[in-house]
Amino acid sequence: MEPIPTPPNPFVADTGSFVLPSLAEWFFLPGDWLIYLLASRAPAVADALDVGAADYGGALSGFLAWVFWVGAPIASVAAASAVRRFDERVTRGIAGAIAELRRRVRMAIAIARHRRQQRNSRKEPSFDVEELPSLRRDELLALGLHAKLAPGFALTADDVAEELGRRGHEVRAVLERLQKLALLQATVGGLEGETAYTLTAAGRAALRLHHASPRVA
């Protein structure tokens, strides 16, 4: 089979000048090129169907052109919809990945802070015997009372004074000194929101060392 010629160019006149195609030429243009592609790319199929250059502008070209002009807008809409759905999935995936990454970072930070707080709260300071603060008997007794408290409880100055049978102003001076030595820490307690005290890790360690090697003034 001889090579099939290309369809006539509707934009070029016989004189070689540029012209605007007519409506009919516009309509048959995709059909003519589909026939050309079939005959040039699959000549055996074109021979079997008896399709060639003689069909340019004919009934077969018109049918193929009609299919093209009807199907092209539908295919364009379907392609645009597919692209839009793909873009939405990608956008949701990226947003979800960023949100998950932020959540994991926040969790990692929270876990690290929690572990650091646990290490700090569980770390028991140690004292050398030479560094052990000198504590009087009433101060040791006050520390001993706080050491007996259950977690979450605190003692006010009045509570300690009642337990030790001392005056309130004397006990307050004792508790304030223990607070300055970082053996007690102040908090809010009591029915009227008065200052209460709890034993610190340093206070617990100092109390153990004093029991092991008493140094009562």
SULJOSUL-V449918 format. One record per residue. RES is the residue in one letter. SS is DSSP state (H for helix, E for strand, C for the rest). D_FIRST is the distance of its C-alpha to the first C-alpha in whole Angstrom. Layout:
RES SS D_FIRST
RES SS D_FIRST
This chain:
M C 0
E C 4
P C 6
I C 8
P C 12
T C 15
P C 17
P C 20
N C 23
P C 26
F C 29
V E 28
A C 29
D C 27
T C 30
G C 29
S C 32
F E 33
V C 33
L C 33
P C 31
S C 32
L H 32
A H 29
E H 27
W H 29
F H 28
F H 24
L H 23
P H 23
G H 21
D H 18
W H 18
L H 18
I H 15
Y H 13
L H 15
L H 13
A H 10
S H 10
R H 12
A C 11
P H 8
A H 9
V H 12
A H 10
D H 8
A H 12
L H 13
D C 11
V C 11
G C 10
A H 12
A H 14
D H 16
Y C 17
G C 21
G C 21
A H 22
L H 20
S H 20
G H 24
F H 24
L H 23
A H 25
W H 28
V H 27
F H 27
W H 30
V H 32
G H 31
A H 31
P H 35
I H 36
A H 34
S H 36
V H 39
A H 38
A H 38
A H 41
S H 43
A H 41
V H 42
R H 46
R H 46
F H 45
D H 47
E H 50
R H 50
V H 50
T H 53
R H 55
G H 54
I H 55
A H 58
G H 59
A H 59
I H 61
A H 64
E H 64
L H 64
R H 67
R H 69
R H 69
V H 70
R H 73
M H 73
A H 74
I H 76
A H 78
I H 78
A H 79
R H 82
H H 83
R H 83
R H 85
Q H 88
Q H 88
R H 89
N H 91
S H 93
R H 93
K C 94
E C 98
P C 100
S C 102
F C 105
D C 107
V C 111
E C 112
E C 110
L C 111
P C 112
S C 116
L E 116
R C 120
R H 121
D H 120
E H 116
L H 116
L H 117
A H 114
L H 111
G H 112
L H 112
H H 109
A H 108
K C 109
L C 107
A C 103
P C 100
G C 100
F C 104
A C 106
L E 109
T E 111
A H 114
D H 116
D H 115
V H 116
A H 119
E H 120
E H 119
L H 121
G C 124
R C 124
R C 124
G H 121
H H 121
E H 122
V H 118
R H 116
A H 117
V H 116
L H 113
E H 112
R H 113
L H 111
Q H 108
K H 109
L C 108
A C 105
L C 106
L E 106
Q E 104
A E 105
T E 103
V E 104
G E 106
G C 109
L C 109
E C 110
G C 107
E E 109
T E 108
A E 108
Y E 107
T E 105
L E 105
T C 102
A H 101
A H 103
G H 106
R H 105
A H 105
A H 108
L H 110
R H 109
L H 110
H H 113
H H 114
A H 113
S C 116
P C 118
R C 119
V E 120
A C 122
